[in-house]
Amino acid sequence: MATTTTITTSYDGEMSIPYISAALLEANSIAQNGIMVKSNIKYKEKFRVFATDGLVSDSTCDFTDTSTITTVEREIAPKEFQVNLQFCRKTFRNDWDAMSMGVGAFDNIPKNFSDYLLGYVAAKVSATIESNIWHGVDGAGTFDGLVNLMTADATVTDVVGVSIGAGGITAANVTTELGKVVDAIDNNLYNNPNLRLYVSQNVYRAYVRALGGFGAAGLGAAGVNSQGNNQAFGDLMFDGVKIFVANGLNANYIVAGLTDNFMFGCGLLNDNQQAKVLDMADLDGSENVRVIMRYTAAVQYGIGSELVLYTPV
């Protein structure tokens, strides 16, 4: 009689997709539609930025060529990443659903624990991706982020920010600093519904506090609607531009641009996307459990001249 071998696994193949999706798409800047997502990129994808000048001329009876068409090729190439964890199941026998693991020496991983592990890893990967989207520098476990790419691009409009040593952005100066960024935005973009002021959490908190009456620039001691800081704000704007809190932006950074000018590229649904919980007992006789995740990610933008980067000093 053939020996029966059972390998306990959870969420392999197609079932791994929800966890991969959570890891890639629940990063704040993506989940709240701060940037576009280009999925199903197997290796790399090139796209062209199209621009014209002198498009309109005086009317004549003849066809007369006008304008100069300029195209610039941009590339987004998602980088491959992996997560490999290993731990001993003994650690969890007394703490996590011990009875559902079984009573024998060779017990099983409870399904809800497998769910928890994959959800936990997905959340950690999501936080890492959010940070890399903005401030990643290509290296081990990272990819070049938007701030790094914009810093190296001479076409991006740079705004010199406040001194971190002097306290950075506070409720007293936040309106002045946000104003510097808005003033630097191209006139052709100002009324675009996709325009956003991407701010770090500390900039957003400073702005909320200023609106509560703790700022300068005539905001008043009683704050908006005379409610002081005892109020809840919905979607905030500044000088007519919507504010987007990008959790991955470092303190005192501000970026202005169109949501559809920023792109996050990933494989997402490609065959190399994996999320697994592997019980090693039937493979090597050990008490070890492994968690495996593989994914791809990268960012890029289209037109640097339509971006503003505010950098603290």
C-alpha positions as CSV (number, residue, x, y, z in Angstrom):
1,M,0.0,0.0,0.0
2,A,1.4,3.4,-1.0
3,T,2.3,5.8,1.8
4,T,-0.1,8.6,2.1
5,T,1.6,12.0,2.3
6,T,-0.2,15.1,3.2
7,I,1.3,18.6,3.0
8,T,-0.6,21.3,4.8
9,T,-0.7,24.5,2.8
10,S,-3.0,27.5,2.7
11,Y,-3.7,30.1,0.0
12,D,-1.5,28.9,-2.9
13,G,-2.0,29.8,-6.6
14,E,-5.1,31.9,-7.3
15,M,-6.0,32.0,-3.6
16,S,-2.8,34.0,-2.9
17,I,-4.1,36.9,-4.9
18,P,-6.2,38.6,-2.1
19,Y,-3.1,38.7,0.1
20,I,-0.9,40.0,-2.7
21,S,-3.5,42.5,-3.6
22,A,-3.8,43.7,0.0
23,A,0.0,44.1,0.2
24,L,0.3,46.0,-3.0
25,L,-2.9,48.0,-3.2
26,E,-3.6,48.9,0.4
27,A,-0.6,51.2,0.7
28,N,-2.2,54.6,1.5
29,S,-1.1,56.4,-1.6
30,I,-2.6,53.6,-3.8
31,A,-5.7,52.7,-1.8
32,Q,-6.9,56.2,-1.7
33,N,-6.3,56.8,-5.4
34,G,-3.4,59.1,-4.9
35,I,-1.5,57.6,-7.8
36,M,-2.4,55.4,-10.8
37,V,-1.8,51.6,-10.7
38,K,-0.5,49.8,-13.8
39,S,-0.8,46.1,-13.1
40,N,0.1,43.0,-15.1
41,I,3.6,44.2,-16.0
42,K,5.5,41.0,-16.6
43,Y,8.9,42.6,-17.0
44,K,8.9,46.3,-17.9
45,E,6.7,48.7,-19.7
46,K,7.6,51.8,-21.8
47,F,5.2,54.7,-22.3
48,R,5.6,57.9,-24.2
49,V,4.9,61.4,-23.0
50,F,3.4,63.5,-25.8
51,A,3.8,67.3,-26.0
52,T,3.2,70.0,-28.5
53,D,3.9,73.8,-28.9
54,G,2.5,76.5,-31.1
55,L,-0.6,74.4,-31.8
56,V,-2.9,77.3,-32.9
57,S,-2.2,79.7,-35.8
58,D,-4.1,82.2,-37.8
59,S,-6.5,80.8,-40.4
60,T,-5.5,80.5,-44.1
61,C,-7.0,78.8,-47.2
62,D,-4.2,76.3,-47.2
63,F,-3.1,73.5,-44.9
64,T,-0.1,74.8,-43.1
65,D,1.9,72.7,-40.6
66,T,1.9,74.1,-37.1
67,S,3.4,73.1,-33.8
68,T,6.4,70.8,-32.9
69,I,5.6,67.4,-31.5
70,T,7.9,66.1,-28.8
71,T,7.7,62.6,-27.4
72,V,9.8,61.4,-24.4
73,E,10.0,57.7,-23.6
74,R,9.6,56.7,-19.9
75,E,10.0,53.3,-18.4
76,I,8.6,51.5,-15.4
77,A,10.2,48.2,-14.5
78,P,8.8,46.5,-11.4
79,K,11.4,44.9,-9.3
80,E,11.0,41.4,-7.8
81,F,10.7,41.1,-4.0
82,Q,10.2,38.2,-1.6
83,V,9.3,37.6,2.1
84,N,10.6,34.5,3.8
85,L,9.7,33.8,7.4
86,Q,10.2,30.7,9.5
87,F,9.1,29.9,13.1
88,C,8.5,26.9,15.3
89,R,4.8,26.0,15.8
90,K,5.6,25.1,19.5
91,T,5.7,28.8,20.2
92,F,2.0,29.0,19.5
93,R,0.6,25.8,21.0
94,N,-0.4,27.5,24.2
95,D,-1.2,30.9,22.8
96,W,-3.1,30.5,19.5
97,D,-6.0,28.2,19.1
98,A,-4.2,25.2,20.5
99,M,-7.1,22.8,20.3
100,S,-7.6,23.4,16.6
101,M,-4.0,22.5,16.0
102,G,-4.8,18.9,17.1
103,V,-3.7,16.9,20.2
104,G,-1.1,14.7,18.6
105,A,2.6,15.4,18.4
106,F,2.3,16.1,14.7
107,D,-0.4,18.7,14.8
108,N,-1.7,21.0,12.1
109,I,-1.7,24.8,11.5
110,P,-5.2,26.1,12.2
111,K,-6.7,27.8,9.2
112,N,-7.5,31.0,11.0
113,F,-3.8,31.2,12.1
114,S,-2.7,30.8,8.4
115,D,-5.1,33.6,7.6
116,Y,-3.7,35.7,10.3
117,L,-0.1,35.1,9.2
118,L,-0.8,36.1,5.6
119,G,-2.8,39.1,6.7
120,Y,0.0,40.2,9.0
121,V,2.7,39.8,6.4
122,A,0.5,41.6,3.8
123,A,0.0,44.6,6.2
124,K,3.8,44.8,6.8
125,V,4.5,44.6,3.1
126,S,1.9,47.3,2.5
127,A,3.7,49.7,4.9
128,T,7.0,49.0,3.3
129,I,5.6,49.7,-0.2
130,E,4.0,52.9,0.9
131,S,7.4,54.1,2.3
132,N,9.2,53.0,-0.9
133,I,6.7,54.7,-3.1
134,W,7.9,58.1,-1.9
135,H,11.4,57.8,-0.4
136,G,12.7,54.4,-1.6
137,V,16.3,54.3,-2.9
138,D,17.1,51.3,-5.0
139,G,18.8,48.7,-3.0
140,A,18.2,45.5,-1.1
141,G,14.4,45.2,-0.5
142,T,13.7,48.7,-2.0
143,F,13.0,50.4,-5.2
144,D,13.6,54.0,-6.3
145,G,10.8,56.2,-4.9
146,L,9.2,59.3,-6.4
147,V,11.1,61.8,-4.3
148,N,14.4,60.2,-5.3
149,L,13.4,60.3,-8.9
150,M,12.2,63.9,-8.8
151,T,15.3,65.0,-6.9
152,A,17.4,63.8,-9.8
153,D,15.2,65.4,-12.5
154,A,16.1,69.0,-13.5
155,T,12.7,69.5,-15.0
156,V,10.9,69.2,-11.7
157,T,10.2,72.5,-9.9
158,D,12.1,72.6,-6.6
159,V,11.0,74.6,-3.6
160,V,13.4,75.0,-0.8
161,G,11.7,74.2,2.5
162,V,12.0,75.2,6.1
163,S,14.9,74.2,8.3
164,I,14.3,71.0,10.2
165,G,16.7,72.2,12.9
166,A,14.6,75.2,13.4
167,G,11.5,73.1,14.0
168,G,10.3,72.3,10.5
169,I,6.7,72.9,9.5
170,T,4.4,74.0,12.4
171,A,1.0,75.5,12.8
172,A,2.6,78.9,12.8
173,N,4.2,78.6,9.4
174,V,2.3,75.8,7.6
175,T,0.1,78.2,5.5
176,T,3.2,80.1,4.3
177,E,5.0,76.9,3.3
178,L,1.9,75.4,1.6
179,G,1.5,78.7,-0.2
180,K,5.1,78.4,-1.6
181,V,4.2,75.1,-3.2
182,V,0.8,76.3,-4.7
183,D,2.6,79.4,-6.1
184,A,5.0,77.1,-7.9
185,I,2.3,75.0,-9.6
186,D,2.0,75.6,-13.4
187,N,-0.9,77.8,-14.3
188,N,-2.2,75.2,-16.8
189,L,-2.6,72.7,-14.0
190,Y,-4.1,74.8,-11.2
191,N,-7.8,74.1,-11.9
192,N,-7.3,70.4,-12.9
193,P,-9.5,68.2,-10.8
194,N,-6.7,65.7,-10.5
195,L,-4.3,68.2,-8.9
196,R,-3.2,67.3,-5.4
197,L,-1.0,68.6,-2.6
198,Y,0.7,65.5,-1.2
199,V,1.8,66.2,2.3
200,S,3.4,64.2,5.1
201,Q,1.5,63.5,8.3
202,N,3.2,66.2,10.3
203,V,2.3,68.8,7.7
204,Y,-1.3,67.7,7.7
205,R,-1.5,67.9,11.5
206,A,0.1,71.3,11.5
207,Y,-2.5,72.5,9.0
208,V,-5.4,71.1,11.0
209,R,-4.1,72.7,14.1
210,A,-3.7,76.0,12.3
211,L,-7.3,75.8,11.1
212,G,-8.3,75.2,14.8
213,G,-7.0,78.7,15.6
214,F,-3.4,77.9,16.6
215,G,-1.9,79.3,13.4
216,A,-1.0,82.7,12.0
217,A,-2.1,84.4,8.8
218,G,-5.4,85.7,10.2
219,L,-6.9,82.3,11.0
220,G,-8.2,83.6,14.3
221,A,-8.0,82.3,17.8
222,A,-11.3,80.5,17.6
223,G,-10.5,78.6,14.4
224,V,-12.9,77.5,11.6
225,N,-16.5,78.2,12.5
226,S,-15.4,79.3,15.9
227,Q,-14.9,75.7,17.0
228,G,-11.3,75.8,18.0
229,N,-9.6,72.5,17.7
230,N,-12.7,70.6,18.7
231,Q,-13.8,69.9,15.2
232,A,-13.6,67.2,12.5
233,F,-12.4,68.1,9.0
234,G,-13.3,66.1,6.0
235,D,-11.4,66.4,2.8
236,L,-9.2,69.5,3.2
237,M,-8.1,71.9,0.6
238,F,-5.6,74.7,0.5
239,D,-6.0,77.6,-1.9
240,G,-8.4,75.5,-4.0
241,V,-6.1,72.4,-4.2
242,K,-7.1,69.2,-2.6
243,I,-4.8,67.9,0.1
244,F,-3.7,64.2,0.1
245,V,-2.0,62.8,3.2
246,A,0.7,60.4,1.9
247,N,1.7,58.3,4.8
248,G,5.0,57.3,3.0
249,L,6.2,60.9,2.8
250,N,8.9,61.9,5.3
251,A,8.2,64.7,7.7
252,N,8.1,68.2,6.3
253,Y,7.9,67.1,2.6
254,I,5.3,68.3,0.2
255,V,4.7,67.3,-3.4
256,A,2.3,68.8,-5.9
257,G,1.2,67.0,-9.1
258,L,-1.6,65.3,-10.9
259,T,-2.8,61.9,-9.7
260,D,-2.5,60.5,-13.2
261,N,1.1,61.7,-13.6
262,F,2.2,59.2,-10.9
263,M,2.3,55.5,-11.6
264,F,2.7,52.4,-9.5
265,G,3.7,49.4,-11.5
266,C,3.3,45.8,-10.4
267,G,2.8,42.3,-11.7
268,L,-0.1,41.6,-9.3
269,L,-1.8,38.9,-11.4
270,N,1.2,37.3,-13.0
271,D,2.2,33.8,-12.3
272,N,5.2,34.7,-10.1
273,Q,3.0,36.3,-7.5
274,Q,2.8,33.9,-4.5
275,A,1.6,33.9,-0.9
276,K,1.9,30.7,1.0
277,V,2.0,29.2,4.5
278,L,4.0,26.0,4.4
279,D,3.9,23.3,7.1
280,M,7.3,21.7,7.0
281,A,6.4,18.7,9.2
282,D,5.7,16.4,6.2
283,L,8.6,17.7,4.2
284,D,11.5,17.5,6.7
285,G,10.0,16.3,9.9
286,S,10.5,19.6,11.7
287,E,8.2,21.7,13.7
288,N,8.8,24.7,11.5
289,V,6.3,26.7,9.6
290,R,7.3,29.0,6.7
291,V,5.5,32.0,5.3
292,I,6.4,33.0,1.7
293,M,5.4,36.0,-0.4
294,R,6.6,37.1,-3.7
295,Y,5.6,40.3,-5.6
296,T,6.9,43.0,-7.9
297,A,6.7,46.8,-7.5
298,A,8.1,50.1,-8.9
299,V,7.0,53.7,-9.4
300,Q,7.5,56.3,-12.1
301,Y,6.0,59.6,-13.3
302,G,5.3,61.0,-16.7
303,I,6.0,64.7,-16.9
304,G,8.6,66.1,-14.5
305,S,7.8,69.8,-15.5
306,E,4.3,69.4,-14.1
307,L,5.6,68.4,-10.6
308,V,6.6,70.5,-7.6
309,L,8.9,69.1,-4.9
310,Y,9.2,70.9,-1.6
311,T,12.2,69.7,0.3
312,P,13.1,70.6,3.9
313,V,16.7,71.6,4.7
